């Protein structure tokens, strides 16, 4: 009803306007410079309306072209995201050639082209395509100059994987000289210094490693432990107890808590004939952490009362009855306490859970001294088989009767 009224009013208004225009159509004159344009009011109104609709049509066409270009761009980016995901899955599945092709092809339209090129470089390196690897790394740096550190750290990792430790160190030192070395690069540099035996350089890197927030303290302590423990090893080699205690007290507290530090100190203390000190520190470690190295070393202790460490080891064994290393340590402690039957039982139980050449030889020697020569020979044969890794496939020897 309301719509009909509006239409009726519009028709009446239009009719009145047309009547007025027929009586007097009006006059419009527009001068542009020396040019004079004259027309009636209805024609001028039609021209204005036509011009408006023409401008709207042109704007709409331009907007459609821009929208079409945007849709094409979005389609390329969507395809690039799909290819990137497939490339990452192929890399994880070991399809390195497909991963490299997908990642490098989609890189220009990817959300992060530099990331695509870096992962493509890893795939190329796994394919031993060093030239293509370097090309993708160069493109990553060109695309994102601010991410130079990521490219060079990636290169150093791949060089280390190939055993090219010196070139990898040069790559990291070059990055460090430019002031762009990140936490991951610091960690790799420390591992290279450790592997190459450059203790002084590793110690100098220590403060920077500790100030790197991304590196956990335990990881930094582990990296620095090797060089810190050199003094302890040297003291043990020279059987210098005073030097050993000085080297141990000089260790940073975090490094001193590491299991490898404790076992290194205990071994050096035993070399200095300070077995009680070694027993104390090993016992404290094993009580809180069943460390295999400490458990192994505990069986080599030589104390005035050989039953004391054996009782402690057997107390641990009641909690961990299937620990092959602990069984072997109990066996060696039994031998020092001259409990030969018990030692034999522990050795056999340890070998049954985890075969060991060393424990087989100890058992063979014990059986030989106990007069069980056949059983001792069988243990020796088993030890040799473990060393060789297979049983010999020889024909059975048959002796001829005379």
Buried (B, 14 or more C-beta within 10 A) or exposed (E): EEEEEEEEEEEEEEEEEEEEBEEEEEEBEEEEEEEEEEBBEBEBBEEEEEEEEEEEEEEEEEEEEEEEEEEEEEEBBEEBBEBBEBBBEBBEEEBBEBBBBBBBBBBEBBEBBBBBBBBBBBBBBBBEBEEBBBBBBEBBBEBBEEBBBBBBBBBBBBBBEEEBBEBBBBBBBEBBEEEBBBBBBBBBBBBBBBEEEBBEBBEEBBEBBBEBEEBEEEBBBBBBBBBBBEBBBBBBEEEBBEBBBEBBEEBBEBBBEBBBBBBBBBBBBBBBEBBEBBBEBBBEBBEEEBBEBBBBBBBBBEBEEBBBBBEBBBEBBEEEEEBBBBBBBBBBBBBBBEBBEBBBBBBBBBBEBEBBBEBBBBBBBBBBEEEBEEBBEBBBEBBBBBEEEEEEEEEEEEEEEE
